[in-house]
Amino acid sequence: MTMNLISHIKHIRHPGVIRDFSWSTDLFEFGRYNLIYGWNGSGKTTISSLFRALEGRTAPANGEVIFTISGSDVNGSNFSDATLPVRVFNRDYVTESIFPIGGGEVPPILIVGKESVEKQQEVDKLRNRLADAQAEWQSGQSKKTNADRALDQHCISQAAAVKNLLRSAGTNKYNKYDKAAFRTRVLEMAQAGDKQFHRLGDTEREDLLVQHRASQKPKLQQLTYQLPALDALAKAASELLSTTVVSTAIQSLKDDPSLAEWVRQGLGLYKERGADRCLFCEQSLPSDRLPALEAHFNSEYEQLMKRLDTEIDRLNAIAAGRAGPVLPNRAEFYDDLASEFRFASAETKFSNATSSTKQFVESLVLALKVKKSRVFEAVKLDVGLPEVDSATVGQLNNTIQKHNEACDEFSTRVSAARQRLEADSVAAALDEFQKLENSARDSAAEVTAADTEKQRLKNEIARLEREIVEHRQPAEELNDDLSKYLGHSELCLQIKDTGYTIARNGVPAQNLSEGETTAIALLYFLKSLKDRRFDLTKGVVVLDDPVSSLDANALYLAFGFIRERTKDAAQLFILTHNFAFFRQVRNWFHHLKGQNKKDVGQRPARFYMLEPVYNSDPRCSSIRPLDPLLEQFESEYHYLFARIYQGAPPHGLEVNYVLPNMARRLLEAFLAFRQPDKSGELWQKMQGTDFDETKKVRILRLLHTHSHGNAIGDPEHDLSLLGEAGSVLKDLLEFIKAQDPGHYEAMVRLVSPTVEEIA
């Protein structure tokens, strides 16, 4: 056997009836030709679906399987790596390829003509290049997926960073900041090319963070305090100090300022009261004393003294009010403005300024007081001007003004701070974004290029294929097959675009019969084995019940087509439940060259069956060697009689489920032979027979109740009756014997040796 074919199915685990199967040692490996017999529900569909998964190079939809191909085990999960060409005909094939749900064209069959060999070689080369382009496209898709994912993750993480930085209580658009918002902003910045404009220094960034986190504060009053003009005070004091009085001075008063002040005040009282004697001693003043005193304290003297007193009072008032204003508390300002103004330095400057001012003014007062005792001479001001920083109040008022403006525009200010912080974060992430975006763009370009190349190659292949051959020839051949098969030309396949449509008398066919459907599907499948995309001599062909529901004439026609079209297959599998078709295939295989060799391993054909596994709960099937009865006898009737004659095995109810179905088919065949003129139900046919009525009822009750696989026919379905299957089947054999003793004895003689061999 060619080593690239399937030698056996090593293992099947499936939720269907073939639950847990392993290839047993008593099973010969598959040959080139393989026939598998099994009734409905025995697992044929499961096996063909596993072959179809191998054909499609996809993992089975349900269960697990291991095929042994070319001496190596191939797990169903690795079917994508399989290279063995396989074609499977089963219900799924008919539904998906020929009569898909919702309608559609039938795929074309392409056959290469002799004149198109060179073009076909070119197509083959292009297909290899197409496979490379497909691999490159898949690789590019993978790279693109990874690049897109990396870019998306970058946007997600950066958006999360901005959101976490700028979220706040209340209404704030940054509370819902996401990757879309980040992507929009970063693309705007990339287009504007102003990344550096948005970057912030550490100090500026901290100030903006403070603004973002700030709570609204009340406004502050401007400071109205102003330092006196010290140079003007000094000038006024110097002027007074330099002023002198010209008078007839009394030397004693001139030399004694205290005495002079005392006398001056007394003279004033004396004049004010109009006294005629000294108010101190109450003695009369000498006549020349009063004129002498008036000459000493003349009007010029008094005016200067008043000026000195006035200036001293003014200076004292200035000195008394130089404590300075109360500065606003740092906490009353927004934090970023508080950091802008140095409150500690301002307080020190204020303290120094007010202290220096007060000391200076007090020095001027002292100098003027000294002047009062020295009005007759010029006195020089010996007090220097102190250095006082008079700009501090203005600076603080500027900060207060900013604070008040911030109060008026609090929302705008916070929003602006957040926007600048967002821009800084986006600018910081821009380079990485552009790197990832370029990678994603390059990957997308690679995918597009690969896809373009794929499409170009496909178009070129399609063009060459159109030049190689239209699918007119296969259509004509299919229509010829259909005409032979159906006996008329009403149905045909018409070419449409890149496929076929099914027409009846020139119009789209509707309501095809089951026979017509089977004929079209089977003949199309057999014709597709010539498709240049499948090499029959190197491939595996699988047919699952290809003649289901066909009448006898159609069955023989179908078999003829199958035998002719599959004889050159490298390996053939036929699964069926139809005994007539089974017999045709069996006889074909028996007459193959080399089939009579003693060594079964050297024979080209193998025979198998699907049957229940005894002692299994729930019910399951297994692949077994074909029962010798099925291989020896020419009718299913012989096999059924032998199985019933053996009786129900003592293995429990599960196995007994099979026997009623066999018994029903055996009884139907027997009565059809015995009473060919009668039709209808079994009960009607048995009414005219001479047999124990009670036993007839028992037989019919078992057959009607337990011989239907899809439903329980009797509402009084009783498992106890199934347990009595063995005794009821003996009644059935007794019934056959009673109706035709000669026939019964002949059948017993025929099957008894076989039964003994099996035992």
NUTOR-667335 format. One record per residue (C-alpha): x, y, z. Coordinates in steps of 0.1 Angstrom, whole numbers, plus 5000, padded with zeros to 4 digits. Layout:
<atoms>
XYZ/...
</atoms>
This chain:
<atoms>
500050005000/501250344991/502750505022/501150845018/497650695024/495650645056/496550315073/494050335101/492150555126/494150525157/491650685181/488250865181/486651035211/483351185201/480051295218/478151095192/477750715191/481450645185/482350765219/485750625227/487250405199/490750275195/491950065166/492149705178/494749455170/492249225152/491549495126/493649495094/494849835083/492950015056/493649895021/493350084988/489649994987/487550005019/483949915025/482250005058/478749875065/476550005092/472950085098/471650435104/472750565138/475850345139/478350635134/478950665096/478251035096/480751085125/483450905105/482751095073/482751425091/486251345105/487451275069/485851605058/487651795085/490851635072/489851745037/489252105048/492452095070/490452215100/490152065134/486951855139/484052055152/483351795178/485551545195/489051425189/490651205163/494051065153/494650935118/497750745110/499050875076/502250785059/503250595091/502850905113/500050995137/498151315127/496051465154/492851645145/494151965160/496951955135/494951895104/495952235091/499452085085/498151785066/499051765029/497051455018/494451544992/491051425002/487551444987/484451355008/480851304997/478351325026/475351525037/477551825047/479151825012/475751834996/474452115019/477552325017/478752284981/475652184960/472552304978/473752565003/471152725027/469953055012/470952944976/473953024956/476052904926/477552564924/481452594924/482952534889/484852224879/488052304859/489652064836/492952144818/493152084781/496251974763/496652314746/496852484780/499652294797/502152584796/499652824809/498752574837/502452554846/502452934848/499352914870/501152664893/504152904896/501753194904/500052984930/503352924947/503953294946/500453354959/501153124988/504253324996/502253644993/499653495016/502353405041/503753755039/500353905043/499653695074/503053795088/502254155081/498854125096/500453985128/502954275129/500154525122/498054375150/500954395174/501854755163/498154865166/497954705200/501154875212/499955215199/496555165214/498055065248/500255375247/497255595242/495355415269/498255445294/498955815286/495255895288/495055725322/498155935334/496456255323/493156155338/494756065371/496756385371/493856625363/490756465377/488856645405/485656665423/482656825405/482356885368/485656835350/486256715315/489356535325/487356305348/486356115316/489556165297/490255855275/492455735247/490355905220/490856245237/494556185241/494856065204/493056375192/495256615212/498556435203/497656445166/496856815168/500256875184/502056655159/500456845131/501257185146/504857085153/504957295185/505857025211/508657235227/506257525232/504057315255/506857175276/506957305312/509857365336/509657195370/508757525388/506157625363/504657275363/504357275401/502657615400/500157495375/499557185396/498857415426/496357615404/494657295393/494257175429/493257515443/489957605460/488457945454/489458225479/487958565489/489358895475/491859105495/492059485502/494859685486/497359835510/497060215513/500260265534/502860505521/506260595537/506760975543/509161175521/512161175545/514261405523/511461665525/511261635563/514961675565/514861975543/512162145564/514062075596/517262205582/515562525572/514262585607/517562495623/519362755602/516863035610/518063295636/516263565656/517563925657/516664095690/517964285721/518863975739/519063955777/522363765782/521163575812/518163445792/520263385762/522663175782/519962975800/517362835776/515262685803/515063005821/514363185789/511462945781/510162995817/510263375814/508763365779/505763165792/505463395822/505563705800/502763565779/500663505810/501463855823/500264015790/497363785786/495963875821/496864245820/498664215853/500464515869/502864315890/504863995888/502663695889/505363495907/506363735935/503463985933/505964265933/505864555909/508164515880/510964765875/509965015849/512664895825/512164525830/509064475809/510464665778/513664475782/511764135782/509664245752/512764345733/514163995741/511063805731/510064005701/507663885673/510363725652/511363515682/507763415688/507163325652/510263105651/509262935683/505762865669/507262725637/509462495657/506562375678/504462315648/507162115630/507861915662/504161835665/503961725629/507061515632/505761355664/502561265646/504561115618/506660915642/503560795661/501960655629/505060475615/504260125628/503360015593/500259835579/499159485588/500259255559/497758995545/498358635556/500158405532/497358155534/494858415521/496558405487/496358125460/499357905466/501057985433/500858365441/501958315476/505058155463/505558445440/505758695469/508258665497/506258745528/509058695552/511358935533/508459185530/507859185567/511559245574/511659525549/508559685564/509959655599/513359805589/511660085570/509260185597/511960165624/514360375604/511660625596/510660655632/514260695644/514960955617/511761155626/512561135663/516161265655/514561565637/512261635666/515261625690/517261865667/514262105666/513862095704/517562185707/516962465682/514362615705/517062685730/519362825703/517163055684/519763325682/522163105662/522062885632/522162515639/523362255614/521261935609/523561645618/521161355609/521761135578/518861005556/518260625562/517960375532/514360265530/512860015504/509660195494/508759945466/507659665488/504059795492/503759835455/504959485449/502559335474/499659535460/500559395425/500359035440/497059135457/495759255424/496658925407/494958735435/491758945431/491858885393/492358515399/489258525421/487258685393/488558435367/488958125390/487257875366/489058005336/492358005355/491957645367/490857535332/493857705316/496157545341/494757205333/494957255296/498657355299/499357055321/497556825296/499656975268/502856915288/501956555293/500956505257/504156675245/506156445268/504556145252/504556275216/507856115205/506855765216/503455815201/504955905167/507355615169/504555375175/502255545150/504955515123/505455145132/501655095128/501555285096/504555095082/502854765092/499654875075/501554965044/503154625043/499754455047/498354675020/501254594997/500954225004/497254234999/497654424966/500154164955/497853884965/494954034945/497254094915/498353724916/494753614920/493653824891/496553694870/495653334879/492053394872/492953544838/495153244829/492453004841/489953174819/492353134790/493152774800/489552654800/486052764807/484052524827/481752464797/483252114790/482551984826/479052134824/478351954791/479651624805/477651664837/474551734817/475151424796/475551214828/472351364842/470451274811/471750914812/471050884849/467551044850/466450924815/465551284805/467151624798/464851844818/467451914844/470852064835/473652274849/474052614833/477252814834/476853144853/479753364862/482253154881/479952854887/476852664877/473152704883/470652424882/467852474857/464752284847/463652334811/465752654809/464552824841/465952804877/464952464891/462652464921/461452194944/463851924933/462951574943/465151374967/466251154938/467051454916/468951614945/470951294951/471651244914/472951604909/475051604940/476651254934/477351314897/478851654904/481051504931/482251234908/482951484880/484851704904/487351424910/488651524875/489151884887/492851984881/492952104917/492651734928/494951454916/492751134919/495750904915/497251054946/494151134966/491650974990/487950954981/485250905007/481650835000/479150825028/475750665018/475950804982/472750614972/470550705002/466850684995/467350574958/465150314942/466649994928/467150124893/468750444903/470950264928/472450044901/473050344878/474750534907/476950234914/478050224878/479050584879/480850544913/482750234901/483950394869/484850734884/486650614915/488550314903/491750504898/491650664933/494750614954/492550514983/488750474984/486350455014/482650375009/480250375039/476750255035/473650115053/472050005021/472449635017/471749624980/474449894974/476749714999/476349394979/477249564947/480449724962/481349404980/481149204947/483249464929/485849454956/485849064957/486749064920/489649304923/493049174911/494849014941/491748994963/492048614965/495448614981/495648415013/497548705031/494848955038/497449225042/498249175005/494649214993/493649554979/490249564996/489149565032/485749505047/484549655080/481249715099/479949955126/478149765153/477149825189/479649745217/478349495241/478249595278/478349965269/476250225287/475450465271/475150295237/478150325215/479550185182/482850055172/484649965139/484849585136/485849335109/482849265087/480548995100/481248675079/477548635073/477448975055/480448875034/479248525026/475548575017/474048754988/471148905007/470649095039/467848845047/470448565054/472348795077/469248905096/467948545099/471348435113/471448715138/467948645151/468648265150/471548335173/469148485198/469548785221/473048785238/472848785276/474449135277/471649345289/468949575274/471449805256/472349535231/468749415228/467749755214/469349645180/467449315177/463849445173/464949645143/466549345128/463549135135/461149385119/463249385087/463449005087/459648975091/458949235064/461149045040/459648705048/456048825045/456849015013/458048684998/455248475013/452448725006/453448924975/449849004967/449249185001/450349525011/450049745042/451049715078/452549405093/449449345114/447349335083/449649085067/449848865098/446048855103/445748605075/448348365089/447648065110/449548115143/449048155180/447248495183/448948575217/452348515202/451548725171/450549015195/453748975214/455848985182/454149285168/454149465202/457949425204/458549525168/456249835168/457449955202/461249905199/462149895162/462150275156/465350455163/463950815164/460850785186/458950555209/456050425189/453950285217/452850515245/453150215268/456850175260/457949915285/461649825291/460449495306/459249385272/462649465257/464149245284/461948965270/463349015235/465048675235/461848475240/459848695216/462448645189/462048265194/458348325188/459248495155/461448205144/458647965154/456248185133/458548155102/458847785107/455047745110/454447935078/457147765057/458847475074/460947385043/462247735040/463047755077/464947425077/466947535047/467847865063/468947685095/471147455076/472647745057/473547965087/474247695114/477947635103/478548005102/477048045137/479347775150/482347935135/481448265151/480848095184/
</atoms>
